[in-house]
Amino acid sequence: MDATGATMRPYQESMAAMCFRNIRLTVVAKFTFICLVLVSLFGIAFKYDAVVGIQTYRPMNIQGVVVVFRSLKTEEFAKSISVLLNVTRNNNNFTNQSVVEQPDYNKSIDLADSQANGYKTVMLKTTESHPKKKLTEDVTKVNQTDRNFLYIDPRVTLIMAEILRIGSKLPGNLTSLQTLASRVKESPEFPGMPDPCVGPDRITGVEDILCMKPPRFLADYKNPCWQDDAEFRCLPYFHLIGVCKSGTSDLFNRLFMHPDIIPNRGIGNKETWYWSWRRLDILEINGTFNQGMTLKDFTNTFVSSGLQATDAKGKHNKITGHGDPMDFWDRFEDRNTPQNIPGADELLWTTPYAVRHVNPNIKLLLMLRDPVERLFSHYIHLHYGTSAQTFHEHVVISIERWNNCTNSHTIRHCIYDQPLFKKLPAPIFTSFYIVHLLEWLKVFPREQILIFRNEDYTVDKKGTLTNIFRFLDVGECSSVIHTGAKH
């Protein structure tokens, strides 16, 4: 009834109810939208940290964690893990140099660790078929006769025979890939590999970079640039490929203080997410593939008038680069590469081949860090857990699941197996440096990769940066770069 006692008409009542219902729906919709936006932003910030400072998460007692991790070597499965972790301490020859001496890139370099603080990092072939057998040897000692297997010629890439030779020293089978059969047409670009452009085309939504005509770079530019019709395009002169949680953001921030190094337009002027993620990230809708990020999209990250600037002699000597530390190890989406066979036990073509095809002379930087400490940082950063205790428990579970996989598959199969990755409560495989490095050494000669340690960089930034600038062939830098002054 209304104020006068008259009865409200039915249509008036329904309109009022509809009005209140619309108001409620509007409020609920707005609240839901705001929540979704906040959750989305939180998720992006959580997964992709663009902070430029060094992220060195440590437990209160990291040494305790290391001791606990070492204790795992009382079991047979830990023999494999101690090998694959390949610790980078004690001025080992896995890196190019100490922070004092300039490396000689024309001599063979030992990739094995010398002492590794008690880890057995040289590889003794495991031929026993007893996975639960207790170790009877002292795994902290290095058999010097086995150290030579990782010596390689720095001027050439590793051929399959070399990969198989090195793989024979690893615990378990590294790969089921074999040397190329005589009846298969060999790639003119990648010896020992099949021609990637022979055979039926597989449409996956990923741009077929391996069969793309490489750009012809301008001879008067130090940076790889070319004229694409009316467009001036550039690729990076250098690529910091890894590894995550080793201080790569801090390093990159300092590199761009050099007057001859031009920042890119990526995330934090550092990351593009192109090679391992965005170009391979496809979406199928109603049977139609949506293409991932293209190479032209990638070149837009490096558009800069600074690269076209000339010095006093009229030379274009400015360079640019990018740093995507997941590129060292993340091969999970490489299965979308058109040349890879769906359901194959191992990947044949991986991202390093695509990088090499379009940018053969790119200079690669690789910063390593003690793999146990780095793994803990990675573990905390991606919210796998929150404490040293959970870290230990999750590593034990992960090692067991890893060995369950390698008991029936090759190391390469397991390390790039996305379903296994999702089952591991700790990302232990990200610290299996030797396996990931071999993927890059199959494609790039050792002298084209500068490998250095976070531990050296931390105590001597000046020496490390000097070596990096020398490797990049840029001039001496001012003291402001060494002291870490910001833009």
C-alpha positions as CSV (number, residue, x, y, z in Angstrom):
1,M,0.0,0.0,0.0
2,D,1.1,3.6,-0.6
3,A,1.1,6.4,2.0
4,T,-2.6,7.0,1.6
5,G,-3.4,3.4,2.1
6,A,-4.1,2.7,-1.5
7,T,-2.8,-0.6,-2.9
8,M,0.3,-0.4,-5.1
9,R,-0.3,-1.5,-8.6
10,P,1.3,-4.7,-9.8
11,Y,3.4,-3.1,-12.5
12,Q,4.7,-0.4,-10.0
13,E,5.7,-3.2,-7.6
14,S,7.6,-5.1,-10.3
15,M,9.4,-2.0,-11.5
16,A,10.6,-1.3,-8.0
17,A,11.8,-4.8,-7.5
18,M,13.6,-4.7,-10.9
19,C,15.3,-1.5,-10.0
20,F,16.6,-2.9,-6.7
21,R,17.7,-6.1,-8.4
22,N,19.6,-4.1,-11.1
23,I,21.3,-2.1,-8.4
24,R,22.4,-5.2,-6.6
25,L,23.6,-6.8,-9.8
26,T,25.6,-3.7,-10.7
27,V,27.3,-3.6,-7.3
28,V,28.1,-7.3,-7.4
29,A,29.4,-7.0,-11.0
30,K,31.7,-4.1,-10.1
31,F,33.0,-5.8,-7.0
32,T,33.7,-9.0,-8.9
33,F,35.5,-7.0,-11.6
34,I,37.6,-5.2,-9.1
35,C,38.5,-8.5,-7.4
36,L,39.5,-10.1,-10.7
37,V,41.7,-7.1,-11.6
38,L,43.4,-7.3,-8.3
39,V,44.0,-11.0,-8.4
40,S,45.3,-10.7,-12.0
41,L,47.7,-7.9,-11.0
42,F,48.9,-9.9,-8.0
43,G,49.4,-13.0,-10.1
44,I,51.5,-11.1,-12.6
45,A,53.6,-9.4,-9.9
46,F,54.0,-12.7,-8.1
47,K,55.1,-14.7,-11.2
48,Y,57.2,-12.1,-13.0
49,D,59.4,-9.9,-10.8
50,A,60.8,-6.9,-12.6
51,V,62.7,-5.5,-9.7
52,V,66.2,-4.6,-10.7
53,G,67.9,-5.4,-7.3
54,I,69.6,-8.7,-6.7
55,Q,67.0,-11.2,-5.3
56,T,69.0,-13.5,-2.9
57,Y,66.4,-15.1,-0.7
58,R,68.2,-17.1,2.0
59,P,66.9,-19.1,5.0
60,M,68.2,-18.0,8.4
61,N,70.6,-20.9,8.3
62,I,71.5,-21.6,4.6
63,Q,74.5,-23.7,5.7
64,G,72.1,-26.0,7.6
65,V,70.1,-26.5,4.4
66,V,73.3,-27.2,2.4
67,V,74.3,-29.8,5.0
68,V,70.9,-31.4,4.9
69,F,71.0,-31.4,1.1
70,R,74.5,-33.0,1.1
71,S,73.2,-35.7,3.5
72,L,71.0,-36.9,0.6
73,K,74.1,-38.5,-0.9
74,T,73.7,-41.4,1.5
75,E,71.1,-42.7,-1.0
76,E,71.8,-43.9,-4.5
77,F,69.6,-41.4,-6.2
78,A,71.6,-38.5,-4.7
79,K,74.6,-39.7,-6.8
80,S,72.8,-38.5,-9.9
81,I,71.7,-35.2,-8.3
82,S,75.2,-34.3,-7.0
83,V,76.5,-34.7,-10.5
84,L,73.8,-32.7,-12.3
85,L,73.9,-29.8,-9.8
86,N,77.5,-29.1,-10.8
87,V,78.3,-26.6,-8.1
88,T,80.2,-23.5,-9.3
89,R,82.3,-22.5,-6.3
90,N,86.0,-22.5,-5.7
91,N,87.2,-20.8,-9.0
92,N,86.3,-23.9,-11.0
93,N,87.1,-23.9,-14.7
94,F,83.4,-24.2,-15.6
95,T,83.5,-20.4,-15.8
96,N,85.6,-18.5,-18.3
97,Q,87.9,-16.8,-15.8
98,S,88.7,-15.7,-12.4
99,V,87.9,-12.0,-11.8
100,V,91.5,-11.1,-12.2
101,E,92.8,-12.8,-15.3
102,Q,91.5,-12.2,-18.9
103,P,90.5,-15.5,-20.4
104,D,92.2,-17.1,-23.3
105,Y,89.4,-18.0,-25.7
106,N,91.7,-20.0,-27.9
107,K,92.4,-22.8,-25.5
108,S,90.4,-25.8,-24.4
109,I,88.3,-25.1,-21.3
110,D,87.5,-27.7,-18.6
111,L,83.8,-27.5,-17.8
112,A,84.1,-29.7,-14.8
113,D,84.3,-28.3,-11.3
114,S,87.6,-28.9,-9.4
115,Q,86.5,-29.4,-5.7
116,A,83.0,-28.1,-5.5
117,N,82.9,-28.0,-1.7
118,G,82.3,-31.7,-1.3
119,Y,80.1,-32.3,-4.2
120,K,81.1,-34.9,-6.7
121,T,80.7,-33.0,-10.0
122,V,82.8,-35.0,-12.4
123,M,80.8,-37.8,-13.8
124,L,81.4,-41.5,-13.0
125,K,79.3,-43.6,-15.3
126,T,76.5,-45.4,-13.4
127,T,76.0,-48.8,-14.9
128,E,74.5,-50.5,-11.9
129,S,70.8,-51.6,-12.2
130,H,70.2,-51.3,-8.5
131,P,68.6,-47.9,-7.8
132,K,68.3,-48.5,-4.1
133,K,71.8,-49.8,-3.6
134,K,73.8,-47.8,-1.0
135,L,76.8,-45.9,-2.1
136,T,80.1,-47.6,-1.2
137,E,82.4,-45.0,-2.6
138,D,83.2,-41.5,-1.2
139,V,81.2,-39.3,-3.4
140,T,83.1,-36.2,-2.2
141,K,86.3,-37.3,-3.9
142,V,87.1,-36.6,-7.5
143,N,88.7,-39.2,-9.7
144,Q,91.2,-37.2,-11.7
145,T,91.2,-39.7,-14.6
146,D,87.5,-38.8,-15.2
147,R,88.0,-35.1,-15.2
148,N,89.1,-34.8,-18.9
149,F,85.9,-35.8,-20.5
150,L,84.5,-32.3,-20.3
151,Y,87.4,-30.7,-22.2
152,I,86.0,-29.2,-25.4
153,D,87.4,-27.1,-28.2
154,P,86.0,-23.6,-27.6
155,R,86.0,-22.7,-31.3
156,V,83.5,-25.2,-32.5
157,T,80.0,-26.5,-31.5
158,L,79.6,-29.9,-30.0
159,I,78.7,-32.6,-32.6
160,M,76.4,-35.5,-31.6
161,A,79.4,-37.8,-31.1
162,E,80.7,-35.4,-28.5
163,I,77.3,-35.1,-26.8
164,L,77.1,-38.9,-26.6
165,R,80.6,-39.1,-25.3
166,I,79.8,-36.6,-22.5
167,G,76.4,-38.2,-21.9
168,S,78.0,-41.6,-21.3
169,K,79.6,-40.1,-18.2
170,L,76.4,-38.8,-16.7
171,P,74.3,-40.9,-14.3
172,G,71.6,-42.4,-16.4
173,N,71.1,-41.9,-20.1
174,L,71.4,-38.4,-21.4
175,T,69.7,-38.8,-24.7
176,S,68.3,-41.3,-27.1
177,L,69.2,-39.1,-30.1
178,Q,71.8,-40.6,-32.3
179,T,74.0,-39.5,-35.1
180,L,72.3,-38.6,-38.4
181,A,71.5,-41.6,-40.7
182,S,73.1,-41.5,-44.1
183,R,69.8,-41.5,-45.9
184,V,68.6,-38.3,-44.2
185,K,69.4,-35.0,-45.7
186,E,71.7,-33.0,-43.4
187,S,71.1,-29.4,-42.5
188,P,73.6,-27.1,-44.3
189,E,73.5,-24.8,-41.3
190,F,73.6,-27.3,-38.4
191,P,76.0,-30.3,-39.1
192,G,74.6,-33.5,-37.8
193,M,71.0,-32.3,-37.8
194,P,68.4,-33.1,-40.4
195,D,67.4,-30.3,-42.8
196,P,64.5,-28.6,-40.9
197,C,62.9,-27.4,-44.1
198,V,62.5,-30.9,-45.7
199,G,59.3,-32.7,-45.1
200,P,55.6,-31.8,-44.5
201,D,54.9,-28.5,-42.9
202,R,53.3,-28.8,-39.4
203,I,51.1,-25.8,-38.5
204,T,51.3,-25.2,-34.8
205,G,50.7,-21.5,-34.6
206,V,54.4,-20.9,-34.0
207,E,56.3,-18.9,-36.6
208,D,58.7,-21.2,-38.5
209,I,61.9,-19.4,-37.7
210,L,64.2,-22.3,-38.7
211,C,63.0,-22.0,-42.3
212,M,62.9,-18.2,-42.4
213,K,65.4,-16.4,-44.6
214,P,67.9,-14.8,-42.1
215,P,68.2,-11.0,-42.3
216,R,71.2,-9.4,-44.1
217,F,72.8,-7.2,-41.5
218,L,74.2,-3.7,-42.4
219,A,78.0,-3.9,-42.5
220,D,78.5,-0.4,-41.0
221,Y,76.6,-1.3,-37.8
222,K,78.2,-3.1,-34.9
223,N,74.7,-4.2,-33.7
224,P,72.9,-6.6,-36.0
225,C,70.5,-4.3,-37.8
226,W,69.0,-4.3,-41.3
227,Q,66.6,-2.4,-43.5
228,D,63.3,-4.2,-43.9
229,D,61.7,-2.2,-46.8
230,A,60.9,1.1,-45.1
231,E,61.5,-0.3,-41.6
232,F,64.8,-0.2,-39.8
233,R,65.1,-3.3,-37.6
234,C,67.6,-4.6,-35.1
235,L,68.2,-7.8,-33.1
236,P,70.2,-7.8,-29.9
237,Y,74.0,-7.8,-30.0
238,F,74.1,-9.8,-26.7
239,H,71.7,-12.1,-24.8
240,L,71.9,-12.8,-21.1
241,I,70.5,-16.3,-21.1
242,G,70.5,-17.0,-17.4
243,V,70.2,-18.1,-14.9
244,C,67.2,-17.1,-12.7
245,K,67.9,-15.9,-9.2
246,S,71.5,-15.3,-9.8
247,G,71.5,-11.5,-9.8
248,T,70.9,-11.0,-13.5
249,S,68.6,-7.9,-12.9
250,D,71.3,-6.1,-10.9
251,L,73.9,-7.0,-13.6
252,F,71.7,-5.8,-16.4
253,N,71.0,-2.5,-14.6
254,R,74.7,-1.9,-14.5
255,L,75.4,-2.9,-18.1
256,F,73.0,-0.2,-19.4
257,M,75.1,2.4,-17.6
258,H,77.7,2.0,-20.3
259,P,77.4,4.8,-22.8
260,D,77.6,2.4,-25.8
261,I,74.9,0.0,-24.6
262,I,71.3,1.1,-25.4
263,P,68.4,-0.1,-23.2
264,N,65.7,-2.1,-24.9
265,R,62.0,-1.5,-24.5
266,G,61.3,-4.7,-22.6
267,I,60.2,-5.3,-19.1
268,G,62.5,-3.3,-16.9
269,N,64.5,-2.5,-20.0
270,K,65.7,-6.1,-19.7
271,E,63.3,-9.0,-20.4
272,T,61.3,-9.7,-23.6
273,W,60.0,-13.2,-22.7
274,Y,60.2,-13.9,-26.5
275,W,62.4,-17.0,-27.1
276,S,61.1,-19.4,-24.4
277,W,57.6,-18.0,-23.8
278,R,55.8,-15.5,-26.0
279,R,56.7,-16.9,-29.5
280,L,55.8,-20.4,-28.3
281,D,52.7,-19.4,-26.4
282,I,49.9,-20.3,-28.7
283,L,46.2,-20.6,-28.2
284,E,43.8,-22.8,-30.1
285,I,40.2,-21.5,-30.4
286,N,37.6,-23.5,-32.3
287,G,40.3,-25.4,-34.1
288,T,42.2,-22.2,-35.2
289,F,45.7,-21.4,-33.9
290,N,46.4,-17.9,-32.7
291,Q,50.0,-17.2,-33.6
292,G,52.4,-16.3,-30.8
293,M,54.7,-13.3,-30.8
294,T,56.6,-13.0,-34.1
295,L,60.2,-12.1,-34.9
296,K,59.1,-8.7,-36.1
297,D,57.3,-8.1,-32.8
298,F,60.6,-9.1,-31.1
299,T,62.6,-6.6,-33.1
300,N,60.2,-3.8,-32.0
301,T,61.7,-4.2,-28.6
302,F,65.0,-2.9,-29.9
303,V,63.8,0.1,-31.8
304,S,66.0,3.0,-30.8
305,S,67.4,6.1,-32.6
306,G,70.4,5.6,-30.4
307,L,71.5,2.6,-32.4
308,Q,71.6,4.8,-35.5
309,A,73.9,7.3,-33.9
310,T,77.4,7.7,-35.1
311,D,80.7,8.3,-33.3
312,A,83.4,10.8,-34.2
313,K,84.6,8.5,-37.0
314,G,81.1,8.0,-38.5
315,K,80.7,4.5,-37.1
316,H,77.5,3.0,-35.7
317,N,79.1,1.4,-32.6
318,K,76.1,1.4,-30.2
319,I,74.8,-2.0,-29.2
320,T,71.7,-3.3,-27.4
321,G,70.8,-6.6,-25.7
322,H,68.2,-8.4,-23.6
323,G,68.2,-10.6,-20.5
324,D,65.7,-13.5,-20.2
325,P,67.2,-15.7,-17.5
326,M,64.7,-18.5,-18.1
327,D,66.1,-19.0,-21.7
328,F,68.9,-21.1,-20.3
329,W,66.7,-23.9,-19.0
330,D,63.0,-23.5,-20.0
331,R,62.2,-25.8,-23.0
332,F,58.7,-26.8,-22.0
333,E,57.0,-25.0,-24.9
334,D,59.6,-26.0,-27.5
335,R,57.3,-28.9,-28.4
336,N,55.3,-26.3,-30.4
337,T,58.2,-25.8,-32.8
338,P,56.9,-26.9,-36.2
339,Q,59.9,-29.3,-36.7
340,N,59.3,-31.2,-33.5
341,I,57.2,-34.4,-33.7
342,P,54.2,-34.5,-31.4
343,G,54.6,-37.2,-28.8
344,A,58.3,-37.8,-29.4
345,D,60.2,-39.0,-26.4
346,E,62.7,-36.1,-26.8
347,L,62.8,-32.7,-28.3
348,L,64.9,-32.6,-31.5
349,W,64.9,-28.8,-32.1
350,T,65.3,-26.4,-29.2
351,T,65.3,-22.7,-28.8
352,P,69.1,-22.3,-29.2
353,Y,68.8,-23.4,-32.9
354,A,66.3,-20.7,-33.6
355,V,68.4,-18.0,-31.9
356,R,71.5,-19.1,-33.9
357,H,69.6,-19.2,-37.3
358,V,68.6,-15.5,-37.2
359,N,71.5,-14.1,-35.2
360,P,74.5,-16.4,-35.6
361,N,77.1,-14.0,-34.1
362,I,75.2,-13.0,-31.0
363,K,77.2,-12.9,-27.8
364,L,75.8,-14.9,-24.9
365,L,76.2,-14.2,-21.2
366,L,75.6,-16.8,-18.6
367,M,75.7,-15.9,-14.9
368,L,75.7,-19.0,-12.6
369,R,75.3,-19.2,-8.9
370,D,75.8,-22.0,-6.4
371,P,73.0,-24.3,-7.5
372,V,71.7,-25.1,-4.0
373,E,71.5,-21.5,-2.9
374,R,70.1,-20.5,-6.3
375,L,67.5,-23.3,-6.1
376,F,66.4,-22.1,-2.7
377,S,65.9,-18.5,-4.0
378,H,63.9,-19.9,-6.9
379,Y,61.9,-22.0,-4.6
380,I,61.0,-19.1,-2.4
381,H,60.5,-16.6,-5.2
382,L,57.9,-18.8,-7.0
383,H,56.1,-19.6,-3.7
384,Y,56.8,-23.3,-3.8
385,G,57.4,-23.0,0.0
386,T,58.3,-20.6,2.7
387,S,61.0,-22.3,4.9
388,A,64.2,-24.2,4.9
389,Q,62.4,-27.2,6.3
390,T,59.8,-27.3,3.5
391,F,62.6,-26.8,1.0
392,H,64.4,-29.9,2.3
393,E,61.2,-32.0,2.3
394,H,60.2,-30.9,-1.2
395,V,63.6,-31.5,-2.6
396,V,63.6,-35.1,-1.3
397,I,60.2,-35.7,-2.9
398,S,61.4,-34.1,-6.2
399,I,64.5,-36.2,-6.3
400,E,62.5,-39.4,-5.9
401,R,60.1,-38.4,-8.6
402,W,63.0,-37.3,-10.9
403,N,64.6,-40.7,-10.5
404,N,61.3,-42.5,-11.1
405,C,61.3,-40.7,-14.5
406,T,65.0,-41.3,-15.4
407,N,64.6,-45.0,-14.5
408,S,62.5,-45.4,-17.7
409,H,63.4,-42.3,-19.7
410,T,66.4,-40.3,-20.7
411,I,67.6,-37.2,-18.8
412,R,66.6,-35.0,-21.7
413,H,63.2,-36.4,-21.7
414,C,62.7,-35.9,-18.0
415,I,64.2,-32.4,-17.8
416,Y,61.9,-31.0,-20.5
417,D,58.8,-33.0,-19.5
418,Q,56.1,-30.5,-18.5
419,P,53.9,-33.0,-16.8
420,L,56.8,-34.0,-14.5
421,F,57.6,-30.4,-14.0
422,K,54.1,-29.8,-12.6
423,K,54.4,-32.7,-10.2
424,L,57.7,-31.6,-8.6
425,P,57.3,-29.6,-5.4
426,A,60.7,-28.0,-6.0
427,P,62.2,-27.0,-9.4
428,I,65.4,-29.0,-8.9
429,F,66.0,-29.4,-12.7
430,T,66.6,-25.6,-13.1
431,S,70.0,-26.2,-11.3
432,F,71.1,-29.1,-13.6
433,Y,73.5,-26.7,-15.3
434,I,75.4,-29.2,-17.3
435,V,72.4,-30.6,-19.2
436,H,71.1,-27.1,-20.1
437,L,74.5,-25.9,-21.1
438,L,75.0,-28.8,-23.5
439,E,71.8,-27.6,-25.4
440,W,73.5,-24.3,-26.1
441,L,77.0,-25.8,-26.8
442,K,75.4,-28.0,-29.6
443,V,74.6,-24.7,-31.4
444,F,77.1,-22.1,-30.3
445,P,80.9,-22.5,-29.9
446,R,82.2,-22.2,-26.4
447,E,84.0,-19.0,-27.1
448,Q,80.7,-17.3,-27.9
449,I,79.4,-17.8,-24.4
450,L,80.8,-15.9,-21.5
451,I,80.2,-17.9,-18.3
452,F,80.8,-16.3,-14.9
453,R,79.7,-16.7,-11.3
454,N,77.5,-14.6,-9.1
455,E,80.0,-15.3,-6.3
456,D,82.7,-13.5,-8.2
457,Y,80.4,-10.7,-9.3
458,T,79.3,-10.1,-5.7
459,V,82.8,-9.6,-4.4
460,D,84.3,-7.9,-7.4
461,K,81.8,-6.1,-9.6
462,K,84.5,-4.0,-11.2
463,G,86.5,-7.0,-12.3
464,T,83.5,-8.9,-13.6
465,L,82.1,-6.0,-15.5
466,T,85.5,-5.3,-17.0
467,N,85.6,-8.8,-18.4
468,I,82.0,-8.6,-19.7
469,F,82.7,-5.3,-21.5
470,R,85.8,-6.8,-23.0
471,F,83.8,-9.8,-24.2
472,L,81.2,-7.4,-25.7
473,D,84.0,-5.4,-27.3
474,V,82.9,-2.1,-25.9
475,G,85.2,0.5,-24.5
476,E,86.4,1.0,-20.9
477,C,83.7,2.3,-18.6
478,S,83.7,5.0,-16.0
479,S,84.0,4.2,-12.3
480,V,80.3,5.1,-11.8
481,I,79.4,1.7,-13.3
482,H,81.6,-0.2,-10.9
483,T,80.3,1.6,-7.9
484,G,76.7,0.9,-8.9
485,A,75.3,4.4,-9.2
486,K,71.9,4.4,-10.8
487,H,70.5,6.4,-13.8
